[in-house]
Structures are given as C-alpha cells and as structure tokens.
Amino acid sequence: MTKRNSTRRRFLASIGAVGTVGVAGCTGGSDTSAPSNTTTTGTPTATSTANATSTPEGTTTPSQSDAAFSRGELVEDFENYEEARWGTIRGDVKTDTNEVYAGSQSLHLSNKNGGAAGIFKAFPDGLDLSKHDLSLAVKLDKPANGKISMEFIAPARSDMLVSKRFIPTELNDWVRIDLGYTGKKGEPVMEAIQELRLLVLSEDGTPINFWIDDLRKIPKPKKGKVMMVFDDAVTSQYEVAFDMLQEKGWAGGVAVIPDAINSEGNLTTGQMREMRDAGWDMMAHPQTPKPLPEYSEAKQRQMIQQTYNYLDLKGFPKGARHFVAPYHRVGPKTLEIVSEFHETGMMFGACPNNAQHPSNMFTMSRIMGRDPRGTRRVLNLAEEFNQMVSIGWHGIGDGPDYRVSTDDFENVINHIAKKDMDVVTPSQFLDGI
C-alpha cells in the first residue's frame, strides 16, 4: 500500500505558510470550557507560518519557494503599527521582528499577570465585512488551551458580534484561523464595522504570551453550510444518527478507530459500507494509548499510515482523505505526517469557519453538539452570516454511557432542517472548493 500522492509543499501551500505547527481539539463547541485531554477522540489540525513580504496590493510575495497565504484582502500587516492607530486595551504590546508570519514584523501581546491582553482599532469610514470573514495568523505561547476573542463593533457595543476561538495545548506555533461568529448583540451593520477589539484571555495569574500577524478579510459565499462528524464509530451512530439523517436526505462523516470495528458497541464493516453507499465518509481516527505527539516520528508515521491504509484497503478511500486526531492533540511533526496522507483536519475551535474556503484546511474549527442550545445559537449565526459550522458528536442515546440524548440530538437535527443552509459531508465540502 502506498501513501496518498501528496507532498510537504502541497501541505504548506494548502495551509498558507512556510512553517508548521501543532494542534488539538474537540469538546464542546458551544461549551465555554477548553478541550480536556481525556480519553476519546478529538479533531485535528494544523498550520503554518510564512516568511513573506507584503505587496502594495495586499497580497504576499514568498521569500522562499513555498507560497504564503495570499487570499483575500489585507486589512493589517502590522508593518506600520505605530502609524496605524491601534490602541492597547490591556497588557504590553510591541512589534517583534524575530517572530514573524509574513513581512518583516508581527505584533507581540503579553501580560505577565494574566487576565487579558489586547488591542483595538477604529475604522471611521467603516470596515465592510458584509461579504467577507476575517482571517488572522496567530501564535500562542501562553496560556495553553488559550482563548482568543474578537469583537466587531457595528456601529456601537449595542450592535456587535463576537468571535471566540480556542487554541489548544500543542498549537504553539504560527497558525491561520478563521474568526467565525459565536455571539451577537443588537443588529450589527456589517457594511460599516466601526471598531475591532482583539483580546487574548487567561485566568488571573496565568501569563499571556501571544503574537498576531497578517489580518485579512476573505470572501464568503451567499449561503452557509453545516457539516456533521461522529467520533469513534459507535453503534448508536448507525442506529440513531444514520436513520435520522437519512430521513432528511443528509449524510455525515464517521471518525473510525480501526481496531474497534466489529467489536461490541461499535460499527461493523457491513454497517460502514452501508453508510458509505448512502454518501457518508469513513474518516481516519487512529486510537493510541497516548496522544500522537508523545510518540517518536517513526511511531506516529506508522499509526497514521496504518489507519489510512485500513480505510483504503477496506474500500473507503474517499473518507480516508480526512483526519480526526486522538485526544484532540497533534504536534508540528504529527501534522507534517498527516499532510502526506490526508487533505483535511478538524479541531475543536468553538466557532464556525469560512464557508467558501477556510483559511487553513488543517485547522478547521468544530463545535460539539452536546449542548443543544449553544449549538442552535451558533447555527443561527452561521446561517445569518453565511459561515460553515462543523458539529461533532460521540455516542447518542439515553443513559450515563451517552454524551447526548436522542431527544437533544433530534432537537438539533430538526433545527438544522429549518435553516437555509447546505448540509455537506467533509468530502462534499472539500470537493466543492
């Protein structure tokens, strides 16, 4: 069995950078807590950095052979930060020529006492985000499992949007993220955003060390999307989710642990094939005693390749293009290996993505569907602002062994049915780009 014909260059181009970085992620999308490093699956991702110089048109010209991220329109490159009229909300803010994503410098935010560090900028003539989403390059050193918050004041705090994005433990190098909306107040005027307020949050006493660079607005489609992925390939996903989605004419994805298939409480090969034939993706999800980054490069490669080969040999090559990381955690080397075998990765980020083409196909953000109210709220925002929501679930049923009840799951499914959004599988989304 040979691995999928992809290269490191293809990986770097797809994520828009010259370096790589670690990742993690899956718990509650609409939850307020960061992902826990416990026993089941999570979703993955990755990213990168770029050494590039900005052109006057707002695109980037690579200084090395790999292309830097250049989609969309440059909003701020932080090359003339002192003249760009950014103000400090809290913490210490300064430019940094050593840690750079693009151009010659980035912006370094820190607060040794924790709590928050942030900046703001007014746009007197208005920043038009009616047809675009914001994309930002970030590097979070401290805190681990950090939270980034962007406020969109449009035109006052009585009419605003909020994007909150989790950055998990190993994701401590440059990574490009979409700033999907997670909260709304009033009726924001998207054609004329008056102010942006960016904050990195931590508990008091937990230091903050954070860099940002290359803020861009990227086009989005006229309609939002919904993607549903079910972790661990447990039986209830066939008995409950499969039937319920079939009734709606929808399909989803299953994150498959090969060693669990055909065992009690898990899908059989026959059930997987039936779901595949109905349009579902059977996705790669290696299960290991420890998170992948704790193993050697050779061992990580072995486990990642074995899972990919299992799906390919069993007749699921389409779904095998997608990777879901165990324990929500991957490191830079993990992602480099993943990119050789897969084309997408998802992680817990707690916010929606750009629905036309996410900034980084290896750091697509998921929310987790175990909180129906929070999931409905994010879906409402994604429908209104044409973004893509990737929802994750595990077991579905009644009793202590299940993370979401059948009624709660059905509640979310019925809510999606009322939305003017396209329901897509990971492969449908990828193939549509």
C-alpha angles and dihedrals in degrees: 000000000000124000123251112283100253131122140210089254091055089050093050093046092050092053094040105241153081101237133047136227146192131262150182143176157142133116127092118357093186089030118106097218125085119249116286119225095232135131114292134063134299137179130262146219152147153193153178158229137254138213101203142131125236120238123215089256091061097252124115131246113207117235089200132044096269118079120245123222107283107158121126130004126315113242099173133355095178090229090125099027095150091056097040094076099237113160131207119246097182140335129026121313127189141145120261126203094184100059105049135160098180135356121006103309146016133204119262120206120188142163119180091196094052127215099108145340121191154144137215139199132194122220105200092183092045132251109246111223097155092112101021142063125215121251123191137185111226139177117194118193097162139056106032111226089023130180127224119199126193119187120201109203107202102193102319137356088268087066110040147123129221131206118195117186127182119219109198131219105275095037093096102132131069113306132170116228138183116231101224119183120260102165140030137190125188120333110313118209101226095189091065115033104181100193142011120208118190121191136176109207133205139153116279108274093025107110121232123219114171142152131201133188145160104027109196140172114225127194120260131198127255092253135046127234139218125208124186123201125179118206128221100012096254123176096250090065088065097037097044114012098039094052094043094050091043089059089057094045092247136128134199142184133268122209101220126210101199097207091054097055115110091015126116112288095015137091122277123228088250092055091049090053092048090052091046091052088053090056102269123141119232101209132198116260114160112201116213136171089243135024112281096247089064091066130076119266090253093051093047090051091050094052095043093047094046091054092048091047092049092057093042094049093045092055103263104111094138094057092040088073089077126074131204114187123226117245090008090276139117134153133214094272091045091056093047089056093042089055090061092061107024140047103205139031131188131204140179105270100145096227141079125264136228103282097211101051121338116231089244123022090200096053101047108156123237131196120205119239100216091101104062095188094051092044092052090050093054091045090053091053093046091052093049095047100033099245133143123251119199109197123197129202137173123191119356122206147076122296140047094295093065128076096207130025123238090245093052091048092049089048091059093043091052090048091053089051089061093052124096091230136115116249108216138174119231089258093048089051093047094045091048093060 
